[in-house]
């Protein structure tokens, strides 16, 4: 059978990310992670390739 790869979830909700733009550097603040089924008392987190909603400050 095929093997299943595990990726670590490194970007939780409320994470601040430094993002560079052509004009100047900006900070992204993650609001929510799309497509993650959450359990009680666990923050949804994102990994590589996940879609997130964020604000730019």
Phi, psi and omega in degrees: 000165180287154179267151180252126181268140180252128178247138179285142180267100189260352183238094179283170174296143182077020176275143175259130182237135173276125182236133179263143180234172178292335183270304180198171180285145181228163176251131175255137179242115184285125179266310180211161179245126182281140171077017179253121175280120185262156174246164179299143178061028176229128178283133174293138182233159181244154173233191182296128177091355178280151179266129180236159171250129185220159173254151179253125179240000000 
